[in-house]
Amino acid sequence: MSSRRIEVGRIAGVFGVKGWVKIHSYTEPTANILKYQPWYLVDAAGERQIDKPRGNGQGQNITALLPGCDDRETAQGLIGTRIFVDRSALPAPKPDEYYWTDLEGLRVVNLAGVEFGVVSHLFSTPANDVLVVKGERERMLPWLPGVYILKVDLAARLIEVDWDETF
């Protein structure tokens, strides 16, 4: 798979009996996943490209009908499949906004110069997103720019934080 692809969702379930699938979208807003084309579906069997999937999105609920997926049984076989798109299909982030994939692997250092490790992954909570930093130990830092996240330097692959090393 191309390193210039970004995971934007996964197939989370089936919808009805005619092959529609439920999509768990990682995009904001969630329905934007339907705008980014083509999709690359990745599972244990490999990768395949899907051009112009039909889809519906309302709120958090996204459904799609994929070519060749004409019944519930076929759709069930797709559950867990990861959905990727080419990076070039996505809009450029606004100033001081980042795609999570761009933050993964960045070193995290506090104001005292203590290196905490690297960003392993991020996850979302109702209050805010959270950076998971793995180093000597794992730390979870709230993604609150201007409060705990002071500086992100993608070129230097560094995030500067205001976070006590004992936390």
C-alpha positions in Angstrom: 0.0 0.0 0.0 1.2 3.5 -0.8 2.6 5.5 2.1 0.8 8.5 0.7 -2.6 6.9 1.7 -4.5 7.8 4.8 -6.9 5.6 6.7 -10.3 7.4 6.7 -12.6 4.7 8.1 -13.6 1.1 8.3 -16.6 -1.1 7.4 -18.3 -1.5 10.8 -21.4 -3.6 9.9 -24.2 -4.4 7.4 -27.3 -2.4 6.6 -30.2 -4.2 5.2 -30.2 -7.2 2.9 -29.0 -5.7 -0.4 -25.3 -5.4 0.3 -25.2 -2.0 2.0 -22.5 -1.6 4.6 -22.2 0.7 7.7 -19.1 2.9 7.6 -17.3 4.1 10.7 -15.8 7.3 9.4 -12.7 9.0 10.9 -13.3 12.2 8.9 -14.8 15.5 10.1 -17.6 15.8 9.3 -18.1 12.1 9.1 -20.0 12.3 5.8 -16.9 13.7 4.1 -15.6 10.2 3.7 -18.1 9.9 0.7 -16.4 12.9 -1.0 -12.9 11.4 -1.0 -12.4 9.1 -4.0 -11.3 6.5 -4.9 -11.4 4.2 -1.8 -8.8 1.5 -1.2 -10.2 -1.3 0.8 -7.6 -3.2 2.8 -8.1 -6.5 4.6 -6.3 -9.8 5.2 -6.9 -10.7 1.5 -5.1 -7.6 0.3 -6.1 -4.3 -1.2 -8.6 -3.3 -3.9 -9.7 0.0 -5.3 -13.3 1.1 -5.2 -14.3 3.9 -7.6 -17.4 5.9 -6.8 -19.1 4.0 -4.1 -22.7 5.0 -3.6 -23.3 6.3 -0.1 -25.6 8.2 2.2 -24.5 10.2 5.2 -26.6 11.8 7.9 -25.0 12.8 11.2 -22.8 10.0 12.4 -24.5 7.4 10.3 -22.8 6.5 7.0 -23.9 3.7 4.7 -22.4 2.7 1.3 -23.1 0.2 -1.5 -19.9 -1.0 -3.0 -19.5 -2.5 -6.5 -19.8 -6.3 -6.3 -21.4 -6.3 -2.9 -25.0 -7.3 -3.7 -26.2 -9.2 -0.7 -26.0 -9.2 3.1 -23.6 -12.2 3.2 -21.1 -10.5 1.0 -21.4 -7.3 3.1 -20.8 -9.3 6.3 -17.5 -10.5 4.8 -16.3 -6.9 4.6 -16.8 -6.1 8.3 -13.5 -4.8 9.7 -12.1 -3.8 6.3 -10.1 -0.6 6.5 -10.8 2.3 4.1 -7.9 4.4 2.8 -7.7 7.3 0.3 -4.8 9.0 -1.4 -3.5 11.9 0.6 -4.0 14.1 -2.5 -7.8 13.5 -2.3 -7.9 15.3 1.0 -8.0 19.1 1.4 -4.9 20.8 2.9 -5.4 21.3 6.6 -6.1 24.8 7.8 -3.3 26.7 9.7 -2.7 25.1 13.1 -4.7 22.0 12.2 -3.2 18.7 11.5 -4.2 15.3 10.2 -3.6 12.7 12.9 -1.4 10.7 10.6 1.0 13.7 10.4 1.3 13.8 14.2 2.0 10.1 14.6 5.7 9.4 15.0 6.6 13.0 16.2 8.8 13.3 19.2 7.2 15.0 22.3 9.3 17.2 24.5 8.2 19.3 27.5 9.3 22.8 28.4 12.1 21.5 30.6 13.5 19.6 27.6 12.4 16.2 28.9 11.7 13.9 26.0 8.5 11.8 26.6 8.8 9.6 23.5 6.9 9.6 20.2 3.2 9.9 19.3 2.0 6.3 18.9 -1.6 7.2 18.0 -4.5 9.5 18.9 -8.1 8.9 19.9 -11.1 11.1 20.4 -13.1 11.7 23.5 -16.2 13.8 23.9 -14.1 16.5 25.6 -11.0 16.5 23.3 -8.7 14.4 21.3 -5.8 12.7 23.1 -2.2 12.0 22.1 -0.8 8.7 23.2 2.9 9.1 23.6 5.1 6.0 24.0 8.6 6.3 25.5 10.0 4.9 28.8 6.3 4.7 29.7 3.0 5.6 28.0 1.5 9.0 28.5 -1.8 10.4 27.4 -1.9 14.1 26.8 -5.0 16.1 26.0 -4.9 17.8 22.6 -5.5 21.3 23.8 -3.4 23.7 21.7 -2.4 26.8 23.6 -3.0 25.0 26.9 -0.8 21.8 26.9 0.2 21.7 23.2 2.5 24.7 22.7 4.1 24.1 19.4 4.0 21.6 16.5 6.9 21.6 14.1 6.3 19.0 11.4 9.6 19.8 9.7 11.5 19.0 12.9 9.1 16.2 13.7 8.6 17.7 17.2 5.7 18.6 19.5 6.5 20.9 22.5 4.1 20.5 25.4 3.5 22.1 28.8 3.2 18.9 30.7 4.9 17.8 34.0 7.2 14.8 33.5 5.7 13.1 36.6 2.2 12.9 35.1 
